[in-house]
């Protein structure tokens, strides 16, 4: 509707409106998160969790409305019709730009449970955001380094058990865990430095995904393999905010995770670890070929 405005003006207006949206919603989110923190009553915490999730859903929805209002993007979303907010999911995606996150939120908001990320446990102490993440039930990882385990062998396996315990609250509440397997954004320099065997992707890091399935395998057994293609070239986040992105293809493949990987001991079972890495490599090879197909068809 407002796509006729100059790109820089659109970008500034969208940023200001997102900031305003955040300043309006954040105090309410923090309020319910703090109530949830100081009143350890199951019913109260359940109601507060529903409220903070609803606030986050409205926040994302408003940002998506801004995209429709200011931008004229041709969205080509495939494979989203059979999804459900009553199901548990693990979502991964190729990573090219910070635009990826906003695009995924546009495609999946209100179709699946709110996207959540595993965070390092130290991040809970970040002012305001730590409480907000806790209130939103972002799972915090408990990870020990190889050096720590070498010094104290009794720590082996404690991290996965602590994370399993932290994720118990998701047993009866559907959740979506999101992770970029590449770990960082794709650039030609990173691609060359890695000597990646894939034309359009960096090498996947299987350990983080294995940690999710090890800790939450009883709950999450479905993967949404998301592939994003920008037919007009890889954009920066400012390109998206200012309306310079005209076409986005989002291809979603639903995969059932093999049962042997659910609740697995990734670090302790060498054979299973190699098997999981082969499985992930196969998915990445298919994704690389699919990107080529989507580019040609665009």
N, C-alpha and C positions, 0 to 999 in steps of 0.2 A: 504493500500500500504506500509506504514511504520510500520505496526503492529509488525514486527519482532524485532524492537528495544526494549531494556530493559525498563520495565515499568517506573522506575524513570527518565530515560532519556526522554522518551516520555512526561511525566508530565512536566518536566522542559521546554522542547521545546514548548509544547502547551501553557504554561503560558507565556513564553517570546513572542510568536507570538500573543497571545491575547492582551498583554500589548502594543506591537508594533502597532497592529491594532487599539487599543484605542487611542494611542498617535497620530496616523495619522488622524483618523476621528474626534476626539473630538474638535480640533481647528476649523474645518469647521462647526461642529454642533453649537459651541458657537458663531461663527461669524453670522450665520443666525438667531440664537436665539436673539442675541443682536440687529441686524437690526430689527427684529420683535418687539423688546421691545421699541426701540427709534423712530420707524416710525409707528404711529398708523393709517395707511391707510389700509383699508380692503384688497385691491388687493395685497399690499406688504406683509401683514401678511399671506395671503392665500398662496402666493408663497413660503414664508419662511417656513411655516408649511409643505408644500409638500417636501421641500428640507431636513428639519431635519428628517422627517419621512423616506425619501429615504436613508439618511445617516445611520439611525438606522437600517433600513432593510438590507443594505449592511454589516453593522457591525455584525449583527446576522448571515447573510448568510455566511460571512467569517468564523465565529466561527463554524458554522455547517460543512463547508468544511473541517476544521481542524479535526473534529470528523470523517469524512469519510476517511481522509488521514492517520491519525495516529491510528485509532481504528478500530476494527472489531466487530461492534455491530450488533446484530440481532434485527432490529427494527420491532416490530409487532404493527402497528398503525391501529386502527379500528375506523370507523365512521367519517373519515375526508373527504370523497369524496364529500359530499353534501354541504360543507362549501363554503362561498363566502366572498371576500374582500369588497363587496358592502352591507354587512349586519352589523347590530349592535349586539354585543354579550356581555354577562356577562359570564366569565369563572371562575370556581372553581375546586379545585383538592384536593385530599388527599395529606398530606405533610409529607414526610419521611426524606428528605435530600435536601441540596442545589442543588443536581443534578436534582431535580424535575424541576426547572426553566429552566435549559439548555435543558432538555428533551422536555419540552412543547414548547420551542422556536424552537427546531429542528422539531417537529411534525407539528406546526401550522404556522411557518413563511411563508409568501406569500400565505397562504390559507385564512386568516382572517385579518382584520385590526390589526395594531401593538398593542401588549399588553400594557396596561397602568394601573397604580395603583393609587388608591386614596391615597394622602399623607396629613399628617398634615400640616396646613398652615404655621407653624413655619419653616418647612423644606425649604421653598423658600429662606431663608436667608443663606443656606449652600453655601459656596464659590464655584463658577463654576457650581456645580451640580444643585443648585437651579435654575439658569438661564437655564441650559440644560433641566431640568424637565419642567420648564415653557414653553420653546420653543417647547418641544415635546407634549405640551398640557396635561401633567399629571394633573388631577383635584386635587385641593387642598381643603381639608375638612375644613369647619368652624363648629366646635363642641363646645358647651357650656356644662360644667359639671352640674350635678344635683344641686351642691352647688351654682353655679353661678345663675342658674335659680331660685333657692329658694330665693336668695337675690334680684334678679331682674326678677320678673315673666314676664315682657315685652319681655325678651329674648327668651321665649318659641316659637319655630317654626322658629326663625330667622336663625338658622344654616342651616336648610334644604332649606330655601328660598335663602340664600346666595350661597349655593352649586348649586342649580338649575340655578341660574343666571350665575354662573361660567361655567356651562356645556351647556349653550345655543349654544356655538360654535359647539357642536357636533350634533345639530339638522339636519344639512345638510351635515355633514361629518361623515361617518361610523367610529365607534370606538369599541374597545374591552376593557372592564374593567376586570381586573383580581384580584382575592382575594382568599387566602387560608382560608377557613371557620374555620379550626381548630385553626388558629391563631399562631400556633407554630408547630415545627417538632415533629412527633410521637416518643416517646421513651417508653420502658416498665415502667420506673419510673413514667413518666407523666401519662401514662395510668392507673397505679395502684392508683396514688394519686387522680386522678379524679373519680375513680371508674366508668370508662366509661362503658356504656351498650354494646358497640361495641367491637368486638374481635380485629379488625385491625385498629381502628380509635379512635381519641380523640373526645370529645364532640364538635359539631359544635357551633360556635358563630354566632347566627342569626342576631345580631344587625347591623354588618357592611354591610352584604348583604342587609338587609332591608333598610339601609341608601341609598345604590345605587339605589334600585328600587323606593324608595321614591323621590330621587332627579332626576332620569333619566328615570322614568317609561314610559314617553311619547316616548322615543327613544329606550330604551333597553327593549325588552320583550322576548328575547330568551336566555336561559342558556345553556352553554356547560358544562355538568357534566363530568369532566375528571377523570379517575381512572388510576393511575400508579402502576404497579407491577414490581418488580425486582425479577425474578424467582430465581436468585442465591444469594439473600440476600440483605438487605438494604445497599446501598453503601454510602460512604462519597464523597465529591466533589473531593478529591484527587484521589479516586479510578476511578472516571469518567475521570479526566484529564490525568491520567497515563495509561488508557486503560484496567483497570481491570474489567470493567463492560462489560459483553458479551451479555446480553439479556435485553431488555426493552419492556414491554407491555404497550401500551397507548390505553385505551378504552374510546371513546368519545360518550356520549349520548346527543342528542339535546332535550331540554325540553322547551316547551312554558310556560312562567310564567303565572299563573292564573291572570286574569285581575284585580281581587280585590286587588292584591298586588302592582299594578303599580301606582306610585304616592301616596302610602299609608302614613298615619300618624301613624308610628310604635309606637312612644312614647305616643301619645295621645289617641290611641284607644286600650284599653286593650283586647277586644274580638278579634280584628284583629291581634294583636300581638301574642296571644295564637294560633290563627289559622295558622299564618305564621311559628311559631316555630314547630307546628305539621307537617307542610308541609316539612320543612327542615329536621326534624327528620326522616320522611318517606324516603326522598332521601338518607339520611345517612345509614339507615337500608338496603336499596337496594344496596348501594355502598359496605357496609360491606360484604353482601352476594356475590356480584359480585367479590370482591377480593378473596374470598375463591374459587369461581369457576375458576378464572383465575389462581390461584396457582395450583389447581388440574390439569387443562388443560395444564399447562406449561410443 
